[in-house]
């Protein structure tokens, strides 16, 4: 019996199924990142910086110098842990009188997102428990989704919240203390101290994700969890339970894809092993650019203009919400970060439906369901104010209000 050739039959054999976790994810991130290419659409969904603030000329000069002066490092493979000089610079940047850091405490990552992925690989077993603030960063949920974790909500606002009990049994704790994505909330100093104390008592790893800490518009910055942890053992090289994550995406440009994790040497070693099977090494070109930007003070020179522009845009978005959406939503004015979290006054208002209605009205927003591991929270919106100037923010909110009215009539 002859087996038919591919040319003799158009009946294809079934292919193996895709991994099960793919069926549990969503395409919201992909949609809002591509929204800028849709003519006329106003994107207030993503956590996107203002492109007019990108220091293109300075970065181009740094890139040219990096390649000319360091061709082997920039165009070849590099250490998995990151460029030693960049690790030293990051250690020096965060070292204080109480917090002693060396390069052994620093891992350079290909963006902050890779840090989240590596933490999941190093710490999370299949079905393991993560304790965290919810609603929480969509990228973190996506990074850990393949391991199908269970989640416990840290109810930080509850008067009887017990941080030690909340951490019990967790493989790690995930927090965004500064202007949490998506809620924009700032965790106060007493709760920061309670979380750090509980991590030291329990031994549970506590992740401090801090992409927005430099975007502080009102009041004085609060101590990092990492700094509070160092006070528990002052004067010694850091070996505590905090994993501090940072990035240059919001301070220079996201296209550099440079982030870092700071932690105990044993944790950095474990994350390095996980990174070995991820990308082998972060781009030498962008690492050299980042190093030069830190050494030249470019980051500090850029910050005042960034903060001033974003404060103005935050105020513009909140004013537009007051003018057009106060009947349907309530919100707090964030003291920093990139987002306003607007909660529907009517629990029956479904923001998944509003997301689609907004697209039809010419505005892209992010519904709250994607920030909930169970997908049940459909009552809120994450609204970004950093990407668009005040007039476009006002027009985007006006379009969103029109979409709400259309939905209300249908209901």
N, C-alpha and C positions, 0 to 999 in steps of 0.2 A: 504493500500500500504506500503510495506516494504522499508525502506531506505537502500541502499546497504552499506555494511561495507567497510572499507578501503581495506580489502583483496579481495573484490568482484569487484573492479574497479581500473583501473590504470589511470583514468582521474582525475587530481588534480584540485581543485577549484583555480581560480586566486587569487593570494595574493595581498594585497595593495601595491601600488607603493612606491618606495623609495622617500625620500624628494627631491624636484626638484633641490635644490642647488647642490646635488651630481653630477648631469649631467654637471655642469659647471666647475668642478675642473679638475685636471690633476694628473698624476702619476709620474711626474718627480722626486719629492723629494724621493718617495719610491724607484725609480729606481736607483738614484745615491747613496742612503744610502746602497742599497744591492749590488752595483757594485763591492765592495771589495771582494765579494765571487765568482766572475766570474774569472776563471783562466786566467791569462795573460792580463786581461783588465787593462788599466791605467786610473784611475779616477782623472780627474782634474775638476770635476763638482761641488762637494759639498763643503760647508764651513767647512771642517773637519780639526781638529788639527792634529799635528804629534804625533802618539801614543807613539813614543820613548821618548817623553817629559813628559808623565804621571808619576807623582811621586808615583808609585804603593806601594813601601815599606813604605813611609811616611803615605800615606792614609790608608794603612792596619793597621799600628800601631795606628793611630788616631781612626779608626773605632773600634778596639778592646778595646781601653781605654774608648771610648764613651759608648759602650754597658756595659762594666764591671762597670763603675762608675755611669752611668745614665740609668739603665735598664728600669725604668718606662717611662722616656722621649723618649728613643730610640725605644722601642718595643711597646709602647702604642699609643693611640691617643694624639694629642697635640693641642694647640690653633690654630684656623683657621688663625689668623694673622701671626703666626710663633713663634718660640721659643723667649721668651722675651729677653734673653741674646744676641741672634743673632741680633735681631732688634736693641738693644742698640749698639752693635758693629758696625753695618752698619751705624747707625746714627752718631756715633763718627767718622767713617772713612770718611764721606763726610762733616762733620761740618767744617766750617771755621770761621774766625773772623766776616764775614758778613752773613754767612748761619748757622742759628741755627736749629738743628734737634733733635728731640727726638723719642722715639719708636713709638709715635703716628703718625709720618711721614713715617713709614716704614711698608711695607707688604712683607713678604717672599713668593715667588711663587715657584711652581714646574717647574723650568726652565723659561727662558725669554719668551718662547712661551706661557706659561700660562698667563703671564702678558698681552700679546696682546689679548688673548681670553677674559680675564676678562674686559679689557678696552672696547672691543666691547660689552660685555654683559651690562656693566654699563652705557655706553654713547650712543650707536648706536641704533636708532630706525630703523624699517624696511624701506629700501630705503633711509636712511639718507645720508647726504653728508659728505665725508671725504676729506680733503685737504691734499696733501702730495707730496713728491718728487717721481717722476717717471722717469725711471723704479724704482721699489721698491721691498722690501723683499717679496719673495714668501710666506713665512710663515705667514706674516701679512695678505696678501690677502686671504690665506686659512682660517685664524682664523675668518675673518669678512664675508666670503662668504655666510654663511647661512642667513645673514640679507640683502643680495643683495643690498649693498650700491651703491651710485653714488660717483664718484671720480672727484676731481679737481686737476690738476697738478700745483704745485708750481714751476713756471719757474724762479728759483733763478738766473740763468745766464743772464736773460733778463735785459738790462740796465734800463728799466722803470718799473721793478717789484715793485709792491705795496703790501707789506706784509699784511697790514690792509685790503685792498680790497680782497686779495686772501683768507683771513680767513672768510669773511662775509658769514654767513649762515651755516658754517661747524659745525658739532657736535663735531669734534675734528680735530686737525692737527697732522700728523705723519711725523716725521723727523728722519733721521739717520745722524747727523752732522759729525761724525767721520768715514770716510772711508766707505761710504754708500754701503750696499749690495743691488744691485750687482755692482754698477758703481765704487766703490772704491774712490769716490770723498770726499774731505774735504771741508766743508762749512767754509768760511772765517769769521773772526771776525766781520766785518761790517754787514754782512748778519745775523750772529747769533744775534747781538744786535737788528737788525731790526725785526727779528722774535719775540724776547722776548718782545720788546716794543709793537708790534702789539697785542701779546697775552694779555698783561696787559691792553691795551686800549680797546680791544674787549671783553675780558672776556672768549674767546674761550680757551678750554684746549689744551695745546701744548705738545705732547708726544715727549720726547727725548730718543730714543732707542740707547743705547751705549754699544753694546757687544764687540766692537773692540777698544775702546778708549785706552786700555793699549798696543795695538800693533802699536806703533808709532816708525817709523824707521828713519825718517829724520826731523830735525828741532825741535822746541819746541811745546809741546801740547798747544792747545787753551783752553780758559775757557769754561766750560760746560754752556749750556743754563740755567741750574739750578742755577749756581753761578751768572750768569748775572742777573737772575731774583731776586735773594736775594739782589742785590745791589739797587734795586728799593725801598726796605724797609729794610734797614740794621738794625741789632740789635734786631730783633723780631723773634719769632718762625715762621718757614716758613709756609705760607698759600697762596702762589701764584699759578699761573695757569700751572706751568710746572709739568709734570709727568716724572720723570727720571727713566729709566729702565736699569738694569744691570744684569750681570750673571757671574758665575765662570766657565762657560763652556770653555772659551778661555784662562783662567788664571790658571786653575787647570786641570779639566777634564769634558767633557760634561755629563758623566755618573752620576755625582752627582745630576744633574737636580736641581740646586739651582739658583734661580734668585731673583730679588726684584724690587719693585716699590717704589719710594720715591715721596711724594707729600703732598699736604695740608691734614690735618686730615680728613676733610669731604670726600675727594676723597678716602683715605685709608679705611674709614668706608664703602663707597659704594662698593669698590672692595672686601672688606672682605665679604660682603653680597653675592656678585657674586661668590666668591670662595667657600662659604658654600655649594652651589649647584654643585660644580665642583669636588673637591677631599676631601673636609672636612678639610684636613690638609696635609701639606708637610711632607715627611719622616723625622722622628725624628733622625734617624741614620745619614742621610746626612746633616741635619741642624747642628748636633753636630760636625760632621767632618768639616763643613764649619767654624763654630765658632772657633774651635781649629786651623784651618789653618790660619785664620785671626789673632788670638791672638798670635800665635807662629811666625808670620812673614813669613810663608811658601810662601804666594803669592808673596811677594816682593823678596824673594830669588830665586824663579823660573823665574821671569820676564826677567833678563838679558839674560839667555840662550835662552829663547823663542824668544826674539826680535832679537838676533844675528842669530839664525837659520833661522827665517822667512825672514829676510832681505837678506840673502844669496840666499834663494830659490826664492824670488821675482826677484832678479837680474838674476838668472838662467832662469826663465820663460821668462822674457823680452828679454834676449839675444837669446833664442831659437825662439821666435816670430820674432825677427829681422832677424835671419838666414833663417827661413822657410816660414813665412807667411806675410812678409811685402808687398808683391805684392798684397795681397788680403785684408788685414786688417790694421787698424790704431788703436793706443791705447796710453794712457798716463801711465807713471810709477807712481803708487800710492805711497804716502809717508807713508802709514800705511795700516793696515787691512789684508785681506786675498785674495783679488781678483784683477784681471786685467779685464777690460771691453774692449773687442776688437770689433770694429765696422767695418763692411764690406765696402770697398771702393765702391763696386758696389751695389746700392740699390736693385738690383734684386736677389742678393745672399740670399737664404732662409735658415736661420740657423735651422729652424725646420727640414728641409730635411738633413742638415749637421749633426744634432744630430744623426739621424739614420745612416747616412753614416759613422759617426765617430765610432759608436758602431760596425759596420761591419769591420772597420779598426782596432779595438782594443783599442779605446780611448773613454771615456765618458766625454762630455762637457754639459753645460747648455745653451739652446737657450734663446734668449731674450724675446720671446713671453710670457713666464710664469711670467715675471716680469711686464707685462703690463696688467692692469685690463681688457682691451678689447681684449688682445691677438693679437694685430695687428703688434706689433714691431717684425719683423722677420729678422732683419739686424745685430744683434750683438750676442756675446757670453760672458758669464761669465766664467772666467778661474781661478781656485784656484791654489795657489802656496804653501800652507802650508803643505799639506799632504805628498807630494812626494819629494824625494831627487833630486838634480840637474840632474842626468843622466836619471831618469825616466821622469822628466819634459821635457827634451830635446827629448826623444823618443816619449812621448805623443804628443808633438807639431809636430814632424816629421810625425807621423801617421795621425794627423789631416790635415796636408798639403797634404798628399797623398789622403785623402778623398775629399778635395776640388778639387784636380786635376781630380779625377774620376767624380765628379759632373759636372765640367766644360766641360769635354768631352761629357757627356750625353746631356748637354744643347746645 
